[in-house]
Amino acid sequence: MVSDLNSTPDPRSAYAYPSVRQEPTLASPLADALADLEAALEAADGERLSTALQQFGSRLGPAGPQESAAVGPALAALLPAVPPFPRAHLAMMVGACVERGADPVACSGPVLAGLREALSGALRLLDRWKETGGGRLPDPDEESPAQAHQRIEDPEQLDEWNAHRAVAGWWTLHLWQMASFAVYSHAAVRTSARASGVTDVLLELVGRYRAEQHDLKGLAYLAQTLDDEPLLVLDRPTGTGYRLRMDGLADNFQLHTLLADLLIGGGHLPGTAPDPEVVALSRTEQVDGNRRLIAQGSFNLVAPDGSWIWNEGTPGDIPVVDGIRTLVLDPQPYERSWSAGRFIQEVSGDLRLERVLTTAEAATALAAVAAAQPSEQAFR
């Protein structure tokens, strides 16, 4: 029963979307192909839809940035009406349009909704797989989705349509992951998705995913990346404090390097400033695969309650206290080093010093934080 392109779109997922045939400003070969897609969907003609998808893909490849950007939002608006399997491939095309300049916010809603659907489906398949005996999970590259569908469908447990959605989620999750990466690479999308609660929902689903078939760590880090985020840093050994602002910081190795650059390299704290090349890799430069640079640790990152903030985590791990993320710097209990660079290469990072706290302000803030946990407690 699992079909690629010949399934009629489920009416529960369809909604009215703007017709590109009413958009004369989009007139182009690519816009014509988009109009053919729309017409195929309106006719609920699977064979016609298959042809229209292939035609659109063939025209998107050689299309220029301006033409691709122009059709991106209209293409994204079609996603909810497309059957599950081809919908994921169409989402990849939306992601390509975003990479070529399409409005990422206008394209993000249907893409992130599709990611949620795929994650939910994949989790549903995992649950049913365990309930039906477990064993090796299906390989989307080698096996037929029809076999998986037959195994997990049960009139009392998972009806035909929801079994179809589960299989489609498992088979297409990697495509939704890439399409979502394209839109989440933009700060405006991260900000709006976080404010609306979409990111929290997606991260909860990602957190429940335990299979090895899909590596979702990069997407999770990207979704949690902080933009225009204030940060209060308190240095316990010197009794000083600093107001900073983070942009595009996805991991704490990156934050650690930039803190050392600003505070040690800027002459505010004693110590050895990081190599400028290491700093550049934490901001904008791309890692050269033929040359490995090593970053050295300068601090122990500590939360206001004394627990450690691990370099392997994200800046989102830093607690918010009185409306601002608050981080305490202590001496390192042991030497640390790591490969320089950003975990998310596609996003540039920045950390700016906005103000040095007065002595009284820093003393008051430091009096409210706990001593750092001893190493043996932190490693439990």
Secondary structure, DSSP 8 states (H G I E B T S, - for coil): ---SS-S---GGG------GGG-GGG-SHHHHHHHHHHHHHHHT-HHHHHHHHHHHHHHHTT--HHHHHHHHHHHHHHGGGS-HHHHHHHHHHHHHHHHTT--HHHHHHHHHHHHHHHHHHHHHHHHHHHHTT--S---TTTS-HHHHHHHH-BTTTB-HHHHHHHHHHHHHHHHHHHHHHHHHTSHHHHHHHHHHTHHHHHHHHHHH---SSS--HHHHHHHH-B-SEEEEEEETTTTEEEEEEEESB--HHHHHHHHIIIIITTTSS-S----HHHHHHHHT----TT---EEE---EEE-TTS-B--TTS-GGGS-EETTEEEEEEE--SS--EEE-S-SSTTS--EEEEEEE--HHHHHHHHHTS-----HHHHT-
